[in-house]
Amino acid sequence: MDRRSEILTTAGHLFRERGYHATSMRDIAASLELRGSSLYAHIDSKEEVLWEIVNRAADAFLAHAEAVEARALAPRERLRALIAGHLQVIVQELPRATVFFHEWKFLSPERRAQVTECRDRYEGFFRRAVEAGVASGDFATEDPKLAALFILSALNWTYQWFREGGELALEALTERYTSLVLNALGGCP
């Protein structure tokens, strides 16, 4: 792992544990056994670190969703794949995902707007899957946008309690979430 990646990984863990505002550049440097001046040779600012962490998490979520949409799956399978990809990113990128969900609001207004645009784009993958399911008769919901937000809200909270080696493995969690979501959407089984 190169030094910049080490910095981002360490910062992601610290931001997750302490929060963005409670973590200083000095804290990040100390965790890496670096001097502050050495840290600034790799990173310009704490906001730049936050931006890169948030951006990498967003890219991971989008990459999974784009791959699912490219597969031209039936609506139920498409939604199942979106749920699986979302949970996989949370589990594999837990510190980054946590920072993405919580700390992005501390970015500059311009960068917050970019994150909001990215989140809206990502939500669109779920909304389109639900809309396709409504059109095919697979789902019975009056408001696909609200249904997509409901699904994402449930999925996004997973980072709060999911732990590797815990009661539920990722595969079992994915199946249970998918079952709950598909039942909530109604329509033909």
Contact map, one row per residue, 1 for C-alpha under 8 A:
111011000000000000000000000000000000000000000000000000000000000000000000000000000000000000000000000000000000000000000000000000000000000000000000000000000000000000000000000000000000000000000
111111000000000000000000000000000000000000000000000000000000000000000000000000000000000000000000000000000000000000000000000000000000000000000000000000000000000000000000000000000000000000000
111111100000000000000000000000000000000001000000000000000000000000000000000000000000000000000000000000000000000000000000000000000000000000000000000000000000000000000000000000000000000000000
011111110000000000000000000000000000000001100000000000000000000000000000000000000000000000000000000000000000000000000000000000000000000000000000000000000000000000000000000000000000000000000
111111111000000000000000000000000000000000000000000000000000000000000000000000000000000000000000000000000000000000000000000000000000000000000000000000000000000000000000000000000000000000000
111111111100000000000000000000010000000000000000000000000000000000000000000000000000000000000000000000000000000000000000000000000000000000000000000000000000000000000000000000000000000000000
001111111110000000000000000100010000000000000000000000000000000000000000000000000000000000000000000000000000000000000000000000000000000000000000000000000000000000000000000000000000000000000
000111111111000000000000000000000000000000000000100110000000000000000000000000000000000000000000000000000000000000000000000000000000000000000000000000000000000000000000000000000000000000000
000011111111100000000000000000000000000000000000000000000000000000000000000000000000000000000000000000000000000000000000000000000000000000000000000000000000000000000000000000000000000000000
000001111111110000000000000100110000000000000000000000000000000000000000000000000000000000000000000000000000000000000000000000000000000000000000000000000000000000000000000000000000000000000
000000111111111000000000000100000000000000000000100000000000000000000000000000000000000000000000000000000000000000000000000000000000000000000000000000000000000000000000000000000000000000000
000000011111111100000000000000000000000000000000010010000000000000000000000000000000000000000011001000000000000000000000000000000000000000000000000000000000000000000000000000000000000000000
000000001111111110000000000000000000000000000000000000000000000000000000000000000000000000000011000000000000000000000000000000000000000000000000000000000000000000000000000000000000000000000
000000000111111111110010000100000000000000000000000000000000000000000000000000000000000000000000000000000000000000000000000000000000000000000000000000000000000000000000000000000000000000000
000000000011111111110110000000000000000000000000000000000000000000000000000000000000000000000000001000100000000000000000000000000000000000000000000000000000000000000000000000000000000000000
000000000001111111110000000000000000000000000000000000000000000000000000000000000000000000000011011000000000000000000000000000000000000000000000000000000000000000000000000000000000000000000
000000000000111111100000000000000000000000000000000000000000000000000000000000000000000000000000000000000000000000000000000000000000000000000000000000000000000000000000000000000000000000000
000000000000011111111110000000000000000000000000000000000000000000000000000000000000000000000000000000000000000000000000000000000000000000000000000000000000000000000000000000000000000000000
000000000000011111111110000000000000000000000000000000000000000000000000000000000000000000000000000000100000000000000000000000000000000000000000000000000000000000000000000000000000000000000
000000000000011101111110000000000000000000000000010000000000000000000000000000000000000000000000000000100100000000000000000000000000000000000000000000000000000000000000000000000000000000000
000000000000000001111111000000000000000000000000000000000000000000000000000000000000000000000000000000000000000000000000000000000000000000000000000000000000000000000000000000000000000000000
000000000000001001111111000000000000000000000000000000000000000000000000000000000000000000000000000000000000000000000000000000000000000000000000000000000000000000000000000000000000000000000
000000000000011001111111101100000000000000000000000000000000000000000000000000000000000000000000000000000000000000000000000000000000000000000000000000000000000000000000000000000000000000000
000000000000000000001111111100000000000000000100000000000000000000000000000000000000000000000000000000000000000000000000000000000000000000000000000000000000000000000000000000000000000000000
000000000000000000000011111110000001000000000100000000000000000000000000000000000000000000000000000000000000000000000000000000000000000000000000000000000000000000000000000000000000000000000
000000000000000000000001111111000011000000000000000000000000000000000000000000000000000000000000000000000000000000000000000000000000000000000000000000000000000000000000000000000000000000000
000000000000000000000011111111100000000000000000000000000000000000000000000000000000000000000000000000000000000000000000000000000000000000000000000000000000000000000000000000000000000000000
000000100110010000000011111111110000000000000000000000000000000000000000000000000000000000000000000000000000000000000000000000000000000000000000000000000000000000000000000000000000000000000
000000000000000000000000111111111111001000000000000000000000000000000000000000000000000000000000000000000000000000000000000000000000000000000000000000000000000000000000000000000000000000000
000000000000000000000000011111111110000000000000000000000000000000000000000000000000000000000000000000000000000000000000000000000000000000000000000000000000000000000000000000000000000000000
000000000100000000000000001111111100000000000000000000000000000000000000000000000000000000000000000000000000000000000000000000000000000000000000000000000000000000000000000000000000000000000
000001100100000000000000000111111100000000000000000000000000000000000000000000000000000000000000000000000000000000000000000000000000000000000000000000000000000000000000000000000000000000000
000000000000000000000000000011111110000000000000000000000000000000000000000000000000000000000000000000000000000000000000000000000000000000000000000000000000000000000000000000000000000000000
000000000000000000000000000011111111011000000000000000000000000000000000000000000000000000000000000000000000000000000000000000000000000000000000000000000000000000000000000000000000000000000
000000000000000000000000010011001111111000000000000000000000000000000000000000000000000000000000000000000000000000000000000000000000000000000000000000000000000000000000000000000000000000000
000000000000000000000000110010000111111100000000000000000000000000000000000000000000000000000000000000000000000000000000000000000000000000000000000000000000000000000000000000000000000000000
000000000000000000000000000000000011111110000000000000000000000000000000000000000000000000000000000000000000000000000000000000000000000000000000000000000000000000000000000000000000000000000
000000000000000000000000000000000111111111000000000000000000000000000000000000000000000000000000000000000000000000000000000000000000000000000000000000000000000000000000000000000000000000000
000000000000000000000000000010000111111111100000000000000000000000000000000000000000000000000000000000000000000000000000000000000000000000000000000000000000000000000000000000000000000000000
000000000000000000000000000000000001111111111000000000000000000000000000000000000000000000000000000000000000000000000000000000000000000000000000000000000000000000000000000000000000000000000
000000000000000000000000000000000000111111110000000000000000000000000000000000000000000000000000000000000000000000000000000000000000000000000000000000000000000000000000000000000000000000000
001100000000000000000000000000000000011111110000000000000000000000000000000000000000000000000000000000000000000000000000000000000000000000000000000000000000000000000000000000000000000000000
000100000000000000000000000000000000001111111101100000000000000000000000000000000000000000000000000000000000000000000000000000000000000000000000000000000000000000000000000000000000000000000
000000000000000000000000000000000000000111111101000000000000000000000000000000000000000000000000000000000000000000000000000000000000000000000000000000000000000000000000000000000000000000000
000000000000000000000000000000000000000100111111100000000000000000000000000000000000000000000000000000000000000000000000000000000000000000000000000000000000000000000000000000000000000000000
000000000000000000000001100000000000000000111111110000000000000000000000000000000000000000000000000000000000000000000000000000000000000000000000000000000000000000000000000000000000000000000
000000000000000000000000000000000000000000001111111000000000000000000000000000000000000000000000000000000010000000000000000000000000000000000000000000000000000000000000000000000000000000000
000000000000000000000000000000000000000000111111111100000000000000000000000000000000000000000000000000000000000000000000000000000000000000000000000000000000000000000000000000000000000000000
000000010010000000000000000000000000000000101111111110000000000000000000000000000000000000000000000000000000000000000000000000000000000000000000000000000000000000000000000000000000000000000
000000000001000000010000000000000000000000000111111111000000000000000000000000000000000000000000001000110010000000000000000000000000000000000000000000000000000000000000000000000000000000000
000000000000000000000000000000000000000000000011111111100000000000000000000000000000000000000000000000010010001000000000000000000000000000000000000000000000000000000000000000000000000000000
000000010000000000000000000000000000000000000001111111110000000000000000000000000000000000000000000000000000000000000000000000000000000000000000000000000000000000000000000000000000000000000
000000010001000000000000000000000000000000000000111111111000000000000000000000000000000000000001001100000000000000000000000000000000000000000000000000000000000000000000000000000000000000000
000000000000000000000000000000000000000000000000011111111100000000000000000000000000000000000001101100010000000000000000000000000000000000000000000000000000000000000000000000000000000000000
000000000000000000000000000000000000000000000000001111111110000000000000000000000000000000000000000100000000000000100000000000000000000000000000000000000000000000000000000000000000000000000
000000000000000000000000000000000000000000000000000111111111000000000000000000000000000000000001000000000000000000000000000000000000000000000000000000000000000000000000000000000000000000000
000000000000000000000000000000000000000000000000000011111111100000000000000000000000000010001001100100000000000000000000000000000000000000000000000000000000000000000000000000000000000000000
000000000000000000000000000000000000000000000000000001111111110000000000000000000000000000000000000100000000000000100110000000000000000000000000000000000000000000000000000000000000000000000
000000000000000000000000000000000000000000000000000000111111111000000000000000000000000000000000000000000000000000000000000000000000000000000000000000000000000000000000000000000000000000000
000000000000000000000000000000000000000000000000000000011111111100000000000000000000000010000000000000000000000000000000000000000000000000000000000000000000000000000000000000000000000000000
000000000000000000000000000000000000000000000000000000001111111110000000000000000000110010000000000000000000000000000000010000000000000000000000000000000000000000000000000000000000000000000
000000000000000000000000000000000000000000000000000000000111111111000000000000000000000000000000000000000000000000000000010000000000000000000000000000000000000000000000000000000000000000000
000000000000000000000000000000000000000000000000000000000011111111100000000000000000000000000000000000000000000000000000000000000000000000000000000000000000000000000000000000000000000000000
000000000000000000000000000000000000000000000000000000000001111111110000000000000100110000000000000000000000000000000000000000000000000000000000000000000000000000000000000000000000000000000
000000000000000000000000000000000000000000000000000000000000111111111000000000000100100000000000000000000000000000000000010010000000000000000000000000000000000000000000000000000000000000000
000000000000000000000000000000000000000000000000000000000000011111111100000000000000000000000000000000000000000000000000000010000000000000000000000000000000000000000000000000000000000000000
000000000000000000000000000000000000000000000000000000000000001111111110000000000000000000000000000000000000000000000000000000000000000000000000000000000000000000000000000000000000000000000
000000000000000000000000000000000000000000000000000000000000000111111111100001001100000000000000000000000000000000000000000000000000000000000000000000000000000000000000000000000000000000000
000000000000000000000000000000000000000000000000000000000000000011111111100001000000000000000000000000000000000000000000000010000000000000000000000000000000000000000000000000000000000000000
000000000000000000000000000000000000000000000000000000000000000001111111000000000000000000000000000000000000000000000000000000000000000000000000000000000000000000000000000000000000000000000
000000000000000000000000000000000000000000000000000000000000000000111111100000000000000000000000000000000000000000000000000000000000000000000000000000000000000000000000000000000000000000000
000000000000000000000000000000000000000000000000000000000000000000011111110001000000000000000000000000000000000000000000000000000000000000000000000000000000000000000000000000000000000000000
000000000000000000000000000000000000000000000000000000000000000000011011111011000000000000000000000000000000000000000000000000000000000000000000000000000000000000000000000000000000000000000
000000000000000000000000000000000000000000000000000000000000000000000001111111000000000000000000000000000000000000000000000000000000000000000000000000000000000000000000000000000000000000000
000000000000000000000000000000000000000000000000000000000000000000000000111111100000000000000000000000000000000000000000000000001101100101000000000000000000000000000000000000000000000000000
000000000000000000000000000000000000000000000000000000000000000000000000011111110000000000000000000000000000000000000000000000001000100001000000000000000000000000000000000000000000010000000
000000000000000000000000000000000000000000000000000000000000000000000000111111111000000000000000000000000000000000000000000000000000000000000000000000000000000000000000000000000000000000000
000000000000000000000000000000000000000000000000000000000000000000011001111111111100000000000000000000000000000000000000000000001000000000000000000000000000000000000000000000000000000000000
000000000000000000000000000000000000000000000000000000000000000000000000001111111110000000000000000000000000000000000000000001001100000000000000000000000000000000000000000000000000000000000
000000000000000000000000000000000000000000000000000000000000000000000000000111111111000000000000000000000000000000000000000000000000000000000000000000000000000000000000000000000100000000000
000000000000000000000000000000000000000000000000000000000000000000010000000011111111100000000000000000000000000000000000000000000000000000000000000000000000000000000000000000000000000000000
000000000000000000000000000000000000000000000000000000000000000110010000000001111111110000000000000000000000000000000000000001000000000000000000000000000000000000000000000000000000000000000
000000000000000000000000000000000000000000000000000000000000000000000000000000111111111000000000000000000000000000000000000000000000000000000000000000000010000000000000000001001100000000000
000000000000000000000000000000000000000000000000000000000000000000000000000000011111111100000000000000000000000000000000000000000000000000000000000000000000000000000000000001000000000000000
000000000000000000000000000000000000000000000000000000000000100110000000000000001111111110000000000000000000000000000000000000000000000000000000000000000000000000000000000000000000000000000
000000000000000000000000000000000000000000000000000000000000100100000000000000000111111111000000000000000000000000000000000000000000000000000000000000000010000000000000000000000000000000000
000000000000000000000000000000000000000000000000000000000000000000000000000000000011111111100000000000000000000000000000000000000000000000000000000000000010010000000000010001000000000000000
000000000000000000000000000000000000000000000000000000000000000000000000000000000001111111110000000000000000000000000000000000000000000000000000000000000000000000000000010000000000000000000
000000000000000000000000000000000000000000000000000000001001100000000000000000000000111111111100100000000000000000000000000000000000000000000000000000000000000000000000000000000000000000000
000000000000000000000000000000000000000000000000000000000000000000000000000000000000011111111100110000000000000000000000000000000000000000000000000000000000011000000000000000000000000000000
000000000000000000000000000000000000000000000000000000000000000000000000000000000000001111111100000000000000000000000000000000000000000000000000000000000000001001010000010000000000000000000
000000000000000000000000000000000000000000000000000000000000000000000000000000000000000111111100000000000000000000000000000000000000000000000000000000000000000000000000000000000000000000000
000000000000000000000000000000000000000000000000000000001000000000000000000000000000000011111111100000000000000000000000000000000000000000000000000000000000000000000000000000000000000000000
000000000000000000000000000000000000000000000000000000000000000000000000000000000000000011111111110000000000000000000000000000000000000000000000000000000000001000000000000000000000000000000
000000000001100100000000000000000000000000000000000000000000000000000000000000000000000000001111111000000000000000000000000000000000000000000000000000000000000000000000000000000000000000000
000000000001100100000000000000000000000000000000000011011000000000000000000000000000000000001111111100000000000000000000000000000000000000000000000000000000000000000000000000000000000000000
000000000000000000000000000000000000000000000000000001001000000000000000000000000000000011001111111110000000000000000000000000000000000000000000000000000000001000000000000000000000000000000
000000000000000100000000000000000000000000000000000000000000000000000000000000000000000001000111111111100000000000000000000000000000000000000000000000000000001000000000000000000000000000000
000000000001001100000000000000000000000000000000010011000000000000000000000000000000000000000011111111110000000000000000000000000000000000000000000000000000000000000000000000000000000000000
000000000000000000000000000000000000000000000000000011101100000000000000000000000000000000000001111111110000000000000000000000000000000000000000000000000000000000000000000000000000000000000
000000000000000000000000000000000000000000000000000000000000000000000000000000000000000000000000111111110000000000000000000000000000000000000000000000000001000000000000000000000000000000000
000000000000000000000000000000000000000000000000000000000000000000000000000000000000000000000000011111111000000000000000000000000000000000000000000000000000000000000000000000000000000000000
000000000000001000110000000000000000000000000000010000000000000000000000000000000000000000000000011111111110000000000000000000000000000000000000000000000000000000000000000000000000000000000
000000000000000000000000000000000000000000000000011001000000000000000000000000000000000000000000001111111110000100100000000000000000000000000000000000000000000000000000000000000000000000000
000000000000000000000000000000000000000000000000000000000000000000000000000000000000000000000000000001111110000100000000000000000000000000000000000000000000000000000000000000000000000000000
000000000000000000010000000000000000000000000000000000000000000000000000000000000000000000000000000000111111000100000000000000000000000000000000000000000000000000000000000000000000000000000
000000000000000000000000000000000000000000000010011000000000000000000000000000000000000000000000000000111111111100000000000000000000000000000000000000000000000000000000000000000000000000000
000000000000000000000000000000000000000000000000000000000000000000000000000000000000000000000000000000000111111100000000000000000000000000000000000000000000000000000000000000000000000000000
000000000000000000000000000000000000000000000000000000000000000000000000000000000000000000000000000000000011111110000000000000000000000000000000000000000000000000000000000000000000000000000
000000000000000000000000000000000000000000000000000000000000000000000000000000000000000000000000000000000011111111000000000000000000000000000000000000000000000000000000000000000000000000000
000000000000000000000000000000000000000000000000001000000000000000000000000000000000000000000000000000000011111111100000000000000000000000000000000000000000000000000000000000000000000000000
000000000000000000000000000000000000000000000000000000000000000000000000000000000000000000000000000000011111111111110000000000000000000000000000000000000000000000000000000000000000000000000
000000000000000000000000000000000000000000000000000000000000000000000000000000000000000000000000000000000000111111111000000000000000000000000000000000000000000000000000000000000000000000000
000000000000000000000000000000000000000000000000000000000000000000000000000000000000000000000000000000000000011111111100000000000000000000000000000000000000000000000000000000000000000000000
000000000000000000000000000000000000000000000000000000100100000000000000000000000000000000000000000000010000001111111110000000000000000000000000000000000000000000000000000000000000000000000
000000000000000000000000000000000000000000000000000000000000000000000000000000000000000000000000000000000000000111111111000000000000000000000000000000000000000000000000000000000000000000000
000000000000000000000000000000000000000000000000000000000000000000000000000000000000000000000000000000000000000011111111100000000000000000000000000000000000000000000000000000000000000000000
000000000000000000000000000000000000000000000000000000000100000000000000000000000000000000000000000000000000000001111111110000000000000000000000000000000000000000000000000000000000000000000
000000000000000000000000000000000000000000000000000000000100000000000000000000000000000000000000000000000000000000111111111000000000000000000000000000000000000000000000000000000000000000000
000000000000000000000000000000000000000000000000000000000000000000000000000000000000000000000000000000000000000000011111111100000000000000000000000000000000000000000000000000000000000000000
000000000000000000000000000000000000000000000000000000000000000000000000000000000000000000000000000000000000000000001111111110000000000000000000000000000000000000000000000000000000000000000
000000000000000000000000000000000000000000000000000000000000110010000000000000000000000000000000000000000000000000000111111111000000000000000000000000000000000000000000000000000000000000000
000000000000000000000000000000000000000000000000000000000000000000000000000000000000000000000000000000000000000000000011111111100000000000000000000110010000000000000000000000000000000000000
000000000000000000000000000000000000000000000000000000000000000000000000000000000000000000000000000000000000000000000001111111110000000000000000000000000000000000000000000000000000000000000
000000000000000000000000000000000000000000000000000000000000000011001000000000000000000000000000000000000000000000000000111111111000000000000000000000000000000000000000000000000000000000000
000000000000000000000000000000000000000000000000000000000000000000000000000000100100000000000000000000000000000000000000011111111100000000000000000100000000000000000000000000000000000000000
000000000000000000000000000000000000000000000000000000000000000000000000000000000000000000000000000000000000000000000000001111111110000000000001101100000000000000000000000000000000000000000
000000000000000000000000000000000000000000000000000000000000000000000000000000000000000000000000000000000000000000000000000111111111000000000001000000000000000000000000000000000000000000000
000000000000000000000000000000000000000000000000000000000000000000000000001101100000000000000000000000000000000000000000000011111111100000000000000000000000000000000000000000000000000000000
000000000000000000000000000000000000000000000000000000000000000000000000001000100000000000000000000000000000000000000000000001111111110000100001001100000000000000000000000000000000000000000
000000000000000000000000000000000000000000000000000000000000000000000000000000000000000000000000000000000000000000000000000000111111111000000001000000000000000000000000000000000000000000000
000000000000000000000000000000000000000000000000000000000000000000000000001000000000000000000000000000000000000000000000000000011111111100000000000000000000000000000000000000000000000000000
000000000000000000000000000000000000000000000000000000000000000000000000001100000000000000000000000000000000000000000000000000001111111111100000000000000000000000000000000000000000000000000
000000000000000000000000000000000000000000000000000000000000000000000000000000000000000000000000000000000000000000000000000000000111111111111001000000000000000000000000000000000000000000000
000000000000000000000000000000000000000000000000000000000000000000000000000000000000000000000000000000000000000000000000000000000011111111000000000000000000000000000000000000000000000000000
000000000000000000000000000000000000000000000000000000000000000000000000001000000000000000000000000000000000000000000000000000000001111111100000000000000000000000000000000000000000000000000
000000000000000000000000000000000000000000000000000000000000000000000000000000000000000000000000000000000000000000000000000000000000111111110000000000000000000000000000000000000000000000110
000000000000000000000000000000000000000000000000000000000000000000000000001100000000000000000000000000000000000000000000000000000000111111110000000000000000000000000000000000000000000001111
000000000000000000000000000000000000000000000000000000000000000000000000000000000000000000000000000000000000000000000000000000000100110111111000000000000000000000000000000000000000010011110
000000000000000000000000000000000000000000000000000000000000000000000000000000000000000000000000000000000000000000000000000000000000010011111100000000000000000000000000000000000000000011100
000000000000000000000000000000000000000000000000000000000000000000000000000000000000000000000000000000000000000000000000000000000000010000111111001000000000000000000000000000000000000011000
000000000000000000000000000000000000000000000000000000000000000000000000000000000000000000000000000000000000000000000000000000000000000000011111000000000000000000000000000000000000000000000
000000000000000000000000000000000000000000000000000000000000000000000000000000000000000000000000000000000000000000000000000000000000000000001111111000000000000000000000000000000000000000000
000000000000000000000000000000000000000000000000000000000000000000000000000000000000000000000000000000000000000000000000000000110110010000001111111100000000000000000000000000000000000000000
000000000000000000000000000000000000000000000000000000000000000000000000000000000000000000000000000000000000000000000000000000100000000000000011111110000000000000000000000000000000000000000
000000000000000000000000000000000000000000000000000000000000000000000000000000000000000000000000000000000000000000000000000000000000000000000011111111000000000000000000000000000000000000000
000000000000000000000000000000000000000000000000000000000000000000000000000000000000000000000000000000000000000000000000000000100100000000001011111111100000000000000000000000000000000010000
000000000000000000000000000000000000000000000000000000000000000000000000000000000000000000000000000000000000000000000000001001100100000000000001111111110000000000000000000000000000000000000
000000000000000000000000000000000000000000000000000000000000000000000000000000000000000000000000000000000000000000000000001000000000000000000000111111111000000000000000000000000000000000000
000000000000000000000000000000000000000000000000000000000000000000000000000000000000000000000000000000000000000000000000000000000000000000000000011111111100000000000000000000000000000000000
000000000000000000000000000000000000000000000000000000000000000000000000000000000000000000000000000000000000000000000000000000000000000000000000001111111110000000000000000000000000100000000
000000000000000000000000000000000000000000000000000000000000000000000000000000000000000000000000000000000000000000000000001000000000000000000000000111111111000000000000000000000000000000000
000000000000000000000000000000000000000000000000000000000000000000000000000000000000000000000000000000000000000000000000000000000000000000000000000011111111100000000000000000000000000000000
000000000000000000000000000000000000000000000000000000000000000000000000000000000000000000000000000000000000000000000000000000000000000000000000000001111111110000000000000000000000000000000
000000000000000000000000000000000000000000000000000000000000000000000000000000000010011000000000000000000000000000000000000000000000000000000000000000111111110000000000000000001000000000000
000000000000000000000000000000000000000000000000000000000000000000000000000000000000000000000000000010000000000000000000000000000000000000000000000000011111111000000000000000000000000000000
000000000000000000000000000000000000000000000000000000000000000000000000000000000000000000000000000000000000000000000000000000000000000000000000000000001111111110000000000000000000000000000
000000000000000000000000000000000000000000000000000000000000000000000000000000000000001001000000000000000000000000000000000000000000000000000000000000000111111111000000000000000000000000000
000000000000000000000000000000000000000000000000000000000000000000000000000000000000000001100100110000000000000000000000000000000000000000000000000000000001111111000000000000000000000000000
000000000000000000000000000000000000000000000000000000000000000000000000000000000000000000000000000000000000000000000000000000000000000000000000000000000000111111000000000000000000000000000
000000000000000000000000000000000000000000000000000000000000000000000000000000000000000000000000000000000000000000000000000000000000000000000000000000000000111111100000000000000000000000000
000000000000000000000000000000000000000000000000000000000000000000000000000000000000000000100000000000000000000000000000000000000000000000000000000000000000011111110100000000000000000000000
000000000000000000000000000000000000000000000000000000000000000000000000000000000000000000000000000000000000000000000000000000000000000000000000000000000000000011111100000000000000000000000
000000000000000000000000000000000000000000000000000000000000000000000000000000000000000000100000000000000000000000000000000000000000000000000000000000000000000001111100100000000000000000000
000000000000000000000000000000000000000000000000000000000000000000000000000000000000000000000000000000000000000000000000000000000000000000000000000000000000000000111111100000000000000000000
000000000000000000000000000000000000000000000000000000000000000000000000000000000000000000000000000000000000000000000000000000000000000000000000000000000000000001111111100000000000000000000
000000000000000000000000000000000000000000000000000000000000000000000000000000000000000000000000000000000000000000000000000000000000000000000000000000000000000000001111100000000000000000000
000000000000000000000000000000000000000000000000000000000000000000000000000000000000000000000000000000000000000000000000000000000000000000000000000000000000000000001111111110000000000000000
000000000000000000000000000000000000000000000000000000000000000000000000000000000000000000000000000000000000000000000000000000000000000000000000000000000000000000011111111110000000000000000
000000000000000000000000000000000000000000000000000000000000000000000000000000000000001100100000000000000000000000000000000000000000000000000000000000000000000000000001111111000000000000000
000000000000000000000000000000000000000000000000000000000000000000000000000000000000000000000000000000000000000000000000000000000000000000000000000000000000000000000001111111100000000000000
000000000000000000000000000000000000000000000000000000000000000000000000000000000000000000000000000000000000000000000000000000000000000000000000000000000000000000000001111111110000000000000
000000000000000000000000000000000000000000000000000000000000000000000000000000000000000000000000000000000000000000000000000000000000000000000000000000000000000000000001111111111000000000000
000000000000000000000000000000000000000000000000000000000000000000000000000000000011001000000000000000000000000000000000000000000000000000000000000000000000000000000000011111111100000000000
000000000000000000000000000000000000000000000000000000000000000000000000000000000000000000000000000000000000000000000000000000000000000000000000000000000000000000000000001111111110000000000
000000000000000000000000000000000000000000000000000000000000000000000000000000000000000000000000000000000000000000000000000000000000000000000000000000000000000000000000000111111111000000000
000000000000000000000000000000000000000000000000000000000000000000000000000000000010000000000000000000000000000000000000000000000000000000000000000000000010000000000000000011111111100000000
000000000000000000000000000000000000000000000000000000000000000000000000000000010010000000000000000000000000000000000000000000000000000000000000000000000000000000000000000001111111110000000
000000000000000000000000000000000000000000000000000000000000000000000000000000000000000000000000000000000000000000000000000000000000000000000000000000000000000000000000000000111111111000000
000000000000000000000000000000000000000000000000000000000000000000000000000000000000000000000000000000000000000000000000000000000000000000000000000000000000000000000000000000011111111100000
000000000000000000000000000000000000000000000000000000000000000000000000000000000000000000000000000000000000000000000000000000000000000000000000000000100000000000000000000000001111111110000
000000000000000000000000000000000000000000000000000000000000000000000000000100000000000000000000000000000000000000000000000000000000000000100000000000000000000000000000000000000111111111000
000000000000000000000000000000000000000000000000000000000000000000000000000000000000000000000000000000000000000000000000000000000000000000000000000000000000000000000000000000000011111111000
000000000000000000000000000000000000000000000000000000000000000000000000000000000000000000000000000000000000000000000000000000000000000000000000000000000000000000000000000000000001111111000
000000000000000000000000000000000000000000000000000000000000000000000000000000000000000000000000000000000000000000000000000000000000000000111000001000000000000000000000000000000000111111100
000000000000000000000000000000000000000000000000000000000000000000000000000000000000000000000000000000000000000000000000000000000000000001111000000000000000000000000000000000000000011111111
000000000000000000000000000000000000000000000000000000000000000000000000000000000000000000000000000000000000000000000000000000000000000011110000000000000000000000000000000000000000000011111
000000000000000000000000000000000000000000000000000000000000000000000000000000000000000000000000000000000000000000000000000000000000000011100000000000000000000000000000000000000000000001111
000000000000000000000000000000000000000000000000000000000000000000000000000000000000000000000000000000000000000000000000000000000000000001000000000000000000000000000000000000000000000001111
